[in-house]
Structures are given as C-alpha cells and as structure tokens.
Amino acid sequence: MSHAEAIQLMIDTSVLVLLTPNESDEAAFLPGKLFEYLSARRPILCLASPNNDIRHIIADCNAGQSFDYHDDEDILRFLEKQYSEWENGKISQLTDSAYLQYSRKNLTAQLTELLTDTQ
C-alpha cells in the first residue's frame, strides 16, 4: 500500500489506535505515526505509560485519549462513545487547531530556526 493510500485510510477511519512500548524509557519515544494521526484529524486511542510525551501531545491537541495499558474500563467507555457517535452518523474530526503546531511544515520551520540560530 502506498503512503497516500495509508493516509487516506487514516482519514476515513473513525478511531485511530496508537500503541507504544510498555517500557520505562519510552517517554522520549515519539513515533512518526503520531504526527500522521494528528494530520488525519481523527480521534486517537493511545496506550502509553503515564509519563509518555505522546500523552501530553494528544491532550494538548484535544486529539483523543490516552490510557494505561490495563485501563480496560476507560478504554471501553471511550470506544463505546466513539461507536455511538459513528452509529448516529457523526464521525469525530478534530476541530481544535492546536494539532497544526505538529504539522510537518511547522516542525520543519522550527528545526530550520534552531539550526540557523546555532550557526
């Protein structure tokens, strides 16, 4: 599957699932998929440890919810809510523009600025 097809599937999906390693040193682990999910503007269900930076980004962008690995009841409630919305013809789409700060264009501009400032 091409990257463009994968992106289109993300956009067409009701809920995106992001799984992170269940390890103590994962806090600095930021997969590229997180940024693709943010640009798809669909709710994200994330499983991550409490101190993971991914959780903060998802919360800052109001982009879904993050859960501990064994938080079965809250995960189920989140999925039931999303299913109910889907069943009623509502597919959630991020309306908060905070996710734009994590766009490739913006992140590249920030990196360019950092590199320019160090020269």
N, C-alpha and C positions, 0 to 999 in steps of 0.2 A: 504494500500500500504506500502510495506517495505521501509526502508530508502534507501536501494540500488536502488530500483526501482525509487524512487523520485529523487535521484541524476542522474540516467540515463536520466530521463525526462528533467532535467535541462540541461544536456549536449546536448540533442537532440533538444532543443528549440533554436529559432533564437534570441529572446529577452526575458530577464528576467525582471519582474516588481517587484520593492521593494517599498512598501508603508510604510510610517512612520506616527505616530500620529501627528496631526496638533495642537501641544501644545507647549507652550513656554519653558517647561523644558525638551524637547526631545533631546537636544544637546548631552547629555551623553548616549542616548539610542542607543546601538549597538546590533542589533539582530543577532543571530547565522546564520540566513538565509543569511546575507550579506557575511559571510565567505564561506558558501556553494556556493553562487553565484559566488564569485571570483574564487573558485576552479573549477567551471564548465567552466570558461573562455569564457563566452558568454556576449554580451553587456547587461548592466544593465540600465533600465529606472527607475530612483528613484524619488519619490515625497517626498520632505523634506523641512523643513524651511531653510533659508539661512545660519544659524549658526550651522547647524547639522554636527557633526563629520563624519557621513556617506558620506556626500558630498565630504569632503576632502579626504577620503579614496578612493572613486571612482575616483576622479580626479587624485590623486597621482598614482593610478594603471592604469590610462587610460582605465578604465573598463566600460565606458558608459557615461551617462549624468544624472545629477540631475536637477530637475526643481522645481519651486514653485508650489503650489497646483493648481493655476488657470492660469498657463502659457500655455494655450491651443495651441497657435500658434507654439511655440517652440517644444512642445511635439509632435504635429502633424508632424512638419518637421523632427524630429528625427525618428518617426515611418515610415514616407514616405521613408526616406533614407534607413532604415533597410529593409523595404519591397522591395525597388528597388534592393538592393543587393541580397536579398533572391530570387527574381524573376529572376535575372541574374545568379543564381546558386552559388552565393557567400554567405556562412554563416560566419559571422564575428566570429573570435576567437581572444582572447587577445593574443597579441604577446609580449607585454611588460612583463618582468619577475618581475616587482615590486609587483605584487599580491602575490608572494611567501613569502614575509615578513609577510603575514597574514595567512599563512598555519597553520594548527593545530600543525604540528611538530615544526615550528619556534616559534609560540606563546607559546607552552609548554616549549620549551627551554628557552625562555625569562623569563617565570614565575619561572622556576626552578632556574635560575640565581638570580632572585630577592629574592627568598626565601632563597637561600644559602648565599647570601650577608648579609641578616638580622640576621643570626644566629651567 
